[in-house]
Amino acid sequence: MCGRFVITSAPEALRQLFGYLEQPNYPPRCNVAPTQPIPVVMNQNGRHFRLMRWGFWPAWVKDPRKFTLLINARAESVKEKSAFKNAIRRRRCLIPADGYYEWQSLSGSKRPYFIHRRDGRPIGFAGIAETWVGPNGEEVDTVAIVTAPASADLAVLHHRVPVTIGTDDFERWLDCRSDEADSVTPLMRGPEVGEFVWHEVSVRVNHVANDDAQLTLPITEEQREAEQSGRTKKPSPRKTAAADFDDGQGSFF
């Protein structure tokens, strides 16, 4: 499951790591949410940087307003699902990130955790993309993150995790010239035990209006007690297109 993520590495550092030609400049983000534009790397006669809507719209959708929000695609069924089967063969992509959030249910409440690589290096989430064309010729580039069953350690937080592609496999994942997905099936798995670490953070991350570096810091005992007793300031109500916690296939700037 991946419903919020973080991208804080310097743009030039990510450009060097992912090898795209463009030189985009964008601010750090600490609370990237569904329906927002997110950075995407694709191989189209060379690697290129794109901004795409996080929320996948299959080409056959008539009215996106009436379509389920698809931000994740399950690795086990992505090759067969009608929404994803063309994209996994022809439009695989990478989504740069520095970590993501997950919520753990404890005693009837959900506490957020920031999850990142143990070595602190950036992450390449496995993604699939589709360009939706509307009735008036409008085009929207959309993307979903592929997820897989969690390893034994990460499963204490959630039973699913985003698929992360190692740097040595970037080219293999992005190469869609063969128009098939069997060759990348072994890559669609979660991190190994011990590869990622995590710590609890403030419930401020629950609200997309909050987007600052404090969100990724470990919560103090005093902060936790204040939040659990309801002494924290409550934000104004907001409308959102996605539920904050969605475990389903369709459940991310």
C-alpha positions, 0 to 999 in steps of 0.5 A: 500500500502506498497512499502518501510519499516524500521526495526531498532529494535535490533535483540534480541528485535525482537526475543523476541517479535516474538518468533522465535528460531534462533538468527540472527544478522543483521544491522538496515535498514531504506529503505527496498525495493522490490526484496531485502531479508527481515526478515520473521517469519513462524510457521514450528514446532515452529516459525522460522526466514527466509530471503525471497525475497520481491516479490511474485512468484507463484509456477506456474510461468515459467519465473519470469523475465516475471512476474509482481512484486507482493509485495502486496496482497489485503485482499479483494481478496487474498483468490480467486486470483490464485497467492495467494489462496494457500499461504493464506491458507498454508503459512501465515507469519509475517514480522517484521518492525518498520514503513513504508513509504508512498507518498502523491500526492500534487500539482502534486508532491509526498512527502514521509511520515514515518508512525509508531505506536503511541507507538513506538513498532515494527510491525508485517506485515501480509505476505504470502509466496511461494517457487518458484522452477525453471526448474533446481531445484533452489529454491527461497523463496518469500513473499508479504505483505497483504494490506487493506483499510486505516482508515479515518486518514491514508487515507489522505496519501493513500487509502490502508495500510499494514495489521498489526497483533497484538501480541495477534494474532501472533499465530492465523495468523501463524497457518496454520494447518487447511488449510483454511483462513476463521478463519483469515479473521477478522485479515486482516484489517488496523490499527484503527484510531489513532493507527499510526502517521506519519511525512513528511521526505526527498525525499532522501528516494525515492532512494534505495541507501540511507539507513541511520537513517536520512531518518526517521527524520521529514523534516525541513522547510529549507530542504523542501524548498531546495528540492522543489526548486531543490537545493538538489543533484541528485543521479546517475541514477539507474535501479530498478525492481519496480516502486517507486510508484505503487498502484496496486495489484502487486505493498519491504533488 
